[in-house]
């Protein structure tokens, strides 16, 4: 039985497909390189957070843990995040139950400044818990599945399946990304993405795309604009938050130093910077 989410998601994919080009009609001009925008700026903070947490999580679990860069769905906000993940795997011989592990790691994350645990999804085989604090967003998943070859009746709930401890395969995963703002709310993220969505629709010929918030710092946000597969090159939008809300500064695939200086774009949000 899948985890049951307690959240609302929304789609930022445009309905109509037209001529797909990121050459803006009246939008600020930028130069398009042959490569995709660098993700270095958006991942540096969150990757550092994963590296910092890795020893504490490994000690708490008594398991080997791995850190990797990743893109994941922030299910509390319905957006894509680019950051990192910490993963550990074990069996029922090492892990008593997913509830105890999730509570143990929730206490650890809260003590490390990641905010209070917020339940996001629950099911008989796992749980997903969200965190938002210290400039980071975290999403903790603890779940198990039967080992290959285990015999579980198809007419009974998975929780009723009788398994040896070694036949329960656990995965513990923390996905993390820099929020740039402690306490960033789903409503704030939606307002940002709506501003970028409207700008792209009004100033470019792209009609089918997704958006992913890379980071927010000092009232400046960087959002990736990813057109439907194979239709156009991914781009980046910069937006500024003022008294009237979010306003988009420009959309493009590369930006001159003068642009960053004029709009006071933090170095950590500039393409190719760490």
N, C-alpha and C positions, 0 to 999 in steps of 0.2 A: 504494500500500500504506500503511495507516495506521501511525502510530507505535505501537510495542508497549510498553505500560506495564509497569513492573517493581514495581507496588505492589498493595496490597490495599485495597479500599474497602468501606464498610459503609453501610447505609441506616438512617436514623432516621425513616422514614415508618411511622406506625402502620398495622396491617393493617385495622382496623375503622373504618368511617365512621359517626359518630353525630351527635347534635345538636351543632353546632359553635358554641361560644360561649366567649369568653375570660373569662367571669364565673366566678371560682374558687369551688369549693365548699369553704369553710373556708380558702382561701388569703388572704393579705393583700389588703385592699381597695385599689384604685387608681382614679383617675378617667380615663376614656377620652375623649380629644379627638377631633375630627373628622378630624384628619390623621394620617398614619403617623408613627412615631417618626423623629426626625431622625437622619441618618447622619453629621452633622458631627463628632461626637466621635470616631467610629471611623475616619474618613478623614483627619483632620487630620495625624496623624503620618506615615502612609504617603504621603500626597500631598506632604508636605514632603520626604520621602525621594526621591520621583520627581523633584521639582523640583530637588533637589540633584544628582541623578545625570544629569539631562538634558544639561547642557553636556558632561560627560565622555564620555557615550555618543555624542553627536553628533560630537564631535571624533574619537573612536576609529573610528567608521564612515564619517565623511565624508558623512553623509546628514542630511537634515532629520528631526527627531524630534518627535513630538507626545505630550503628557501628557493623560490623561483619567481621570476617576473611573470605577471599574468594580467589578463583583462577579464573582469567578472561583472555580473549583473548585481547592482546594488538593489536588492528586492524591496527595501524600505522606500526607495525613491523611484524605482522603475527606470534607472539609468545605467549606462555602462561606465565602469571605473577602470582605470589603468593603474596598476600598482604591483603588489607582490602577494605571495601566498606561502604560508608555512604548512607543511603536510607531514603527518605521522601516520603510520599504519601498524596495526597489531591484531591480536586475536583475543578471544574471550578468556584465554589463559593469562593474559596480561592486563586486560581491561574488564572490570567487573560489570559495568553497565554504562550506557551513554549518558544517563541522567547525572550520575556522580561525576563523570569526567567533565561534562559541560558546566556543572556547578563549580568544580575545582578551577577550571580555566577562566570562568567568568570572574571569580574572586581575584584571580591573578591579574587579569586585564584591568579590572577596576582599580586595583592597588597600584597599577602602573600608569594610571591617569587616562585610561581609555573610556571613562564614563561608566554609567550604570548599565547593566544588562537589559536589553529590550527584546523579548521573545518575538521572533518573526515567523516561524513555522514549526509545526510539531507533527509527529507521526509515531507509529509503534516501533519504528526502527531507527529513529533519529530526531534531531532537533537542530534548528538554526536560530542563532542569537545575534543581535546587532549591538554595536558599540559606537559611540561618537564622542570623542574627547581628546584633548591634547593636540588638536589639529589633524587627527587621523580618524578615518572611518574604518571600522572592523566588522567582519561578518564571520562568526564562528559556526562551523558545521561539524556535528559529531553524529555518525551513523554507522550502521552495520548491515551486512548482507550475508546470507548463507554461503559457505564455501562451495566451489564446484563439486558436484557429486553428492551433496547433502540432499536427503530426501525430505521434502516438505510437502504436505498435502495441499493440493490446489483448492480444495473446498473449505479450508480453514484459514483464519487469520494468520499472518506470518508470525505474530507474537506467540502463537500456540505451537509453533514448530519446535520439536524437541531436538536440540543439538548439543553435541559435546562442546566444551569451551573452545577447542581448537577449530571448530567448524563455524564460529562466528568471526567474520572478518571485519574489523573496525577501520574506519578512516576518520581521522581528525584533521580538519583543515581550517586555518584562519586566513581569510582574504582581507587585504588591507590596502587602503589608498589614502593619499593626503587629502583632507577636506579643505585645508587652508583656513577654515573658520571653525573654531570650537563651537559646537551646538548648531551647525548648519542644518536647517530643517528641510523636509521634503518639499514644503511649499516654496522655499527660497530656491531650491534646485529647479523646480518646475518653472518659476518665473524667469530664471536665467535661460533655460532651454527654450522657453516660448519666445523670448526676445531674439535668440539666435535663429530659431526656426523661421520666424517672421522675416527677419533680415535676409536670410538665404532665399526664401521664396520670392521676396520683392526685388532683390538686387542681383540674382543670378538665374541661370536657366536650369539649375538642378531641381528636379522634382521628386526624386526618391532617394532618401538618405536617412541615416541615423546620427544621433548626437551622443557624445560622451564627454562629461566634464573631466578635464585633466587636472585642474587645480584652481583654487581661489586664494588670493593673497592680497592684502592691502586694497580691498575693493576692486581688484582686477581679476577677471576669470579667463581661463583658456579652455576652449571647448573644441574637440575634434569633430569635424564634419566628414562623415564617411558615406560617400555615395553607394548606391546599390552595386554589387560586385561587377567589376569590369566596365562600368559606365563612365567613370571619371576618376581623377586622382583625389585621394583624401586631402583635406585642407584643414586649416585651423582658424577659429574665430576668436578674437579678443573682445571682451566686453568690460564695461566699467559700471560700477554701481554707485549711483548718486541719489539725490533727494527724490527724484521721480522714478527710481528703480533702475533696472538694467538697460544699458544702451550699448549697441555693438559698435566697436571702433573700426574693425576691418575683418575681412575674410580672405585668406590666401594660403599659399604653400610656402612662402618665405617672406621675411620682413627685413627691411634695412635697419641698421643701427639707429638712424635718425627717428624711425617710427617708435622704437622702444624708448628712446630718450624723450621724445615729444609727449608720449602718453604715460611716462613713468611706469613702464612694465617691469615688474620685479625680475631680477636676473633668473630666479628659479623657474619662471614661467616662459622665458625666452627659449626659442628653439635652439637646440644644440648646446644649451648651458646646463650645468649641473649644480 
